[in-house]
Amino acid sequence: MILEKELITLGLTSEEAKVYLSTLELGGSFVSAIARRAKVNRSTCYHTLDNLVEKGLVSSYKRGKVLHFTAEDPKRFKQMAEEKLQRAQDLIPQLLAMASTMASKPKIRFYEGEEGVKSIFEDVIETGDEVLGYTSLEGLGDLFPKYFRQFCHKKVKRNIKTRYIAPATEEGVDMIDHYYPKVYDKNLLEILMVNPKEFNFKNEIAIYGNKVGIISLNKDELIGLILESPTFAESMKSFFDLAWLGATAFVAR
């Protein structure tokens, strides 16, 4: 029944919708008559009518020794919606104040599995800020080659600059040409290659915006996290710049 479905969208249960409509159609009646009309058992009907009385959609009075129930004017639904809207409007300033307070507190989100790890890279794209990172290009390519190619192309398309410090392996250097577009602004990617025997990174650490993403590049432990904290991200950016200045064995691309 269309009306029943519409009442459910307004917050009534299926039983409440049936009982309200039956009470309205009967112009008010006793529980037994309403239950028959709604095709529900008497005890369920009585309980449902009590709920409707609490919601202000049905009123009751005694006729002799028996309770008689009457449906309130359907305009009551509009009044209820307006009351909810007003409560929401009154509540919004308090919620915004709470959100503002929470915004200054660090947030940590953990991710597991291939899709979870990919969502960290997607967050990098959505944030859109310059990416500073320590990584293994070879490790990234081995982890999910098809997705890493898409990721690199998205960064270029959105003009997201990346600065990496990575182990200098032949495979890693070749992967740059393989995963990035054939033609792109070379200023969008700078990599300092370091001695892999001394700096053999097994994780990716990406610093972007006010976030730091840490991702395991080990297929057997696909985990990662995003730590969102302006102060922590700023400190990590400073550490990265210091490492960048100190990296002497490099290839800039």
C-alpha positions in Angstrom: 0.0 0.0 0.0 1.5 3.3 -1.1 0.3 5.3 1.9 1.7 2.8 4.3 5.1 3.0 2.6 5.0 6.8 2.7 4.3 6.7 6.4 7.2 4.4 7.0 9.5 7.0 5.3 8.2 9.5 7.9 9.5 7.4 10.7 6.7 4.9 11.5 7.2 1.2 11.7 5.2 -1.0 9.3 2.9 -2.0 12.2 2.4 1.7 13.3 1.6 2.7 9.7 -1.1 -0.1 9.4 -2.7 0.7 12.7 -2.7 4.5 12.2 -4.3 4.2 8.8 -6.9 1.7 10.1 -7.7 4.0 13.0 -8.0 7.0 10.6 -10.3 5.0 8.2 -12.6 3.9 11.0 -12.9 7.4 12.4 -11.7 6.0 15.7 -12.7 2.7 17.4 -11.9 0.1 20.0 -8.7 -2.0 19.8 -10.5 -5.1 18.5 -12.0 -3.3 15.6 -8.8 -1.5 14.7 -6.8 -4.8 15.0 -9.2 -6.5 12.5 -9.0 -3.6 10.1 -5.2 -3.6 10.3 -4.9 -7.4 10.1 -2.8 -7.6 13.2 -3.4 -9.5 16.5 -5.1 -7.6 19.3 -2.1 -7.6 21.7 0.2 -6.2 19.0 -2.4 -3.6 18.1 -2.7 -2.4 21.6 1.0 -2.0 22.0 1.3 -0.2 18.7 -1.6 2.2 19.6 0.3 3.0 22.8 3.4 3.9 20.7 1.2 6.1 18.5 -0.3 7.8 21.5 3.3 8.6 22.7 4.1 10.1 19.3 1.0 12.2 19.4 -0.6 10.6 16.4 -3.4 8.9 18.2 -5.4 10.0 21.3 -7.5 7.7 23.6 -10.3 8.1 26.0 -12.6 5.7 27.9 -16.0 5.0 26.6 -17.6 3.2 29.5 -14.9 0.8 30.7 -13.3 0.3 27.3 -10.6 2.5 25.7 -11.5 4.2 22.5 -8.8 5.3 20.1 -8.9 8.2 17.6 -6.4 9.2 14.9 -5.1 12.7 15.2 -5.3 15.1 12.3 -2.8 14.1 9.5 -1.4 17.6 9.7 0.3 16.3 12.8 2.9 14.8 10.6 3.9 18.2 9.3 4.0 19.6 12.8 6.3 16.7 13.9 8.6 17.4 10.9 8.7 21.1 11.8 9.5 20.2 15.4 12.3 17.9 14.3 13.7 20.6 12.0 13.7 23.1 14.8 15.5 20.7 17.1 18.1 20.1 14.4 18.6 23.8 13.9 19.0 24.3 17.6 21.5 21.4 17.8 23.7 22.3 14.9 25.6 25.1 16.6 26.5 22.8 19.5 27.6 20.0 17.1 29.7 22.5 15.1 31.4 23.7 18.3 32.1 20.1 19.2 33.5 19.4 15.7 35.7 22.5 16.0 37.1 21.3 19.3 37.7 17.8 17.9 39.4 19.2 14.8 42.5 20.2 16.8 42.9 16.6 18.2 45.0 14.1 16.2 43.0 11.4 14.4 44.3 8.0 13.5 42.7 5.7 11.0 43.9 2.1 10.5 43.5 0.1 7.3 44.0 -3.6 6.4 44.1 -5.5 3.2 44.7 -4.5 -0.4 41.6 -2.3 -0.7 42.4 -0.7 2.7 45.9 0.2 1.6 44.6 1.6 -1.7 42.3 3.9 0.2 45.3 5.6 1.7 46.7 6.4 -1.7 43.2 7.6 -2.7 43.3 10.0 0.2 46.6 11.4 -1.1 44.9 12.1 -4.4 41.8 13.6 -2.7 43.9 15.9 -0.5 45.7 17.2 -3.5 48.7 18.7 -1.7 52.4 18.1 -2.5 53.5 14.6 -1.4 56.8 14.1 0.5 57.7 10.5 1.0 60.1 7.7 1.8 59.4 4.7 -0.4 60.6 1.7 -2.4 59.6 2.1 -6.0 60.3 -1.5 -6.6 58.2 -2.5 -3.6 55.3 -0.3 -4.8 55.4 -1.9 -8.3 55.5 -5.4 -6.9 52.6 -4.7 -4.5 50.0 -3.7 -7.0 51.4 -2.7 -10.4 48.1 -2.0 -12.2 46.8 0.3 -9.4 50.2 2.0 -8.9 50.2 3.0 -12.6 46.7 4.5 -12.1 47.8 6.3 -9.0 50.8 7.9 -10.8 48.6 9.0 -13.7 46.0 10.5 -11.3 48.7 12.5 -9.5 50.0 13.9 -12.8 46.5 14.7 -14.0 45.8 16.7 -10.8 49.3 18.4 -10.9 50.2 16.9 -7.5 54.0 17.3 -7.0 55.9 14.4 -5.4 59.3 14.3 -3.8 60.5 10.8 -2.9 63.6 9.5 -1.2 64.0 5.9 -2.4 66.6 3.1 -2.6 68.6 3.3 -5.8 67.8 0.0 -7.6 67.8 -0.6 -11.3 64.2 -2.0 -11.1 63.1 1.1 -9.2 64.5 3.5 -11.8 62.9 1.6 -14.7 59.5 1.7 -13.0 59.4 5.5 -13.1 59.2 5.4 -16.9 56.8 2.4 -16.8 54.3 3.8 -14.3 54.3 7.5 -15.2 52.8 8.9 -18.4 55.1 9.1 -21.4 54.7 12.9 -21.5 54.2 14.9 -18.2 55.7 17.9 -16.5 58.9 16.6 -15.0 58.8 19.2 -12.3 56.0 17.1 -10.7 58.3 14.4 -9.7 61.7 14.5 -7.9 63.4 11.5 -6.5 66.6 11.3 -4.6 68.1 7.8 -4.9 70.0 6.6 -1.8 72.2 3.6 -1.1 69.9 0.5 -0.8 72.3 -1.3 1.4 72.1 1.5 4.0 68.5 2.7 3.4 66.4 -0.2 2.2 62.9 1.0 2.9 60.2 -1.6 3.4 57.4 0.9 4.0 56.1 4.0 2.3 55.7 7.1 4.5 53.7 9.8 2.7 53.5 13.3 4.1 50.7 15.4 2.6 48.6 18.2 3.8 48.2 17.8 7.6 48.4 14.0 7.3 51.0 11.3 7.4 50.3 7.9 5.8 52.3 4.9 6.7 52.0 1.8 4.5 53.6 -1.6 4.7 54.9 -2.7 1.3 55.1 -6.3 2.4 52.5 -8.5 0.7 52.2 -10.6 3.9 51.2 -7.7 6.1 49.0 -5.3 4.1 48.4 -2.7 6.7 48.6 1.0 6.9 47.4 4.1 8.8 46.7 7.7 8.4 47.7 10.0 11.2 46.0 13.4 10.8 47.7 16.1 12.9 48.9 19.5 11.7 51.7 19.6 14.2 52.9 16.1 13.6 52.7 16.5 9.8 54.7 19.8 10.0 57.4 18.1 12.1 57.6 15.2 9.6 57.9 17.7 6.7 60.9 19.3 8.6 62.5 15.9 9.1 62.0 15.1 5.4 63.6 18.4 4.3 66.5 17.6 6.5 66.9 14.1 5.0 66.5 15.6 1.5 69.4 18.0 2.1 71.5 15.2 3.5 70.9 12.7 0.7 74.0 12.9 -1.5 73.8 9.8 -3.7 70.8 10.7 -5.8 69.3 10.8 -9.2 66.9 13.7 -9.8 64.1 13.0 -12.3 
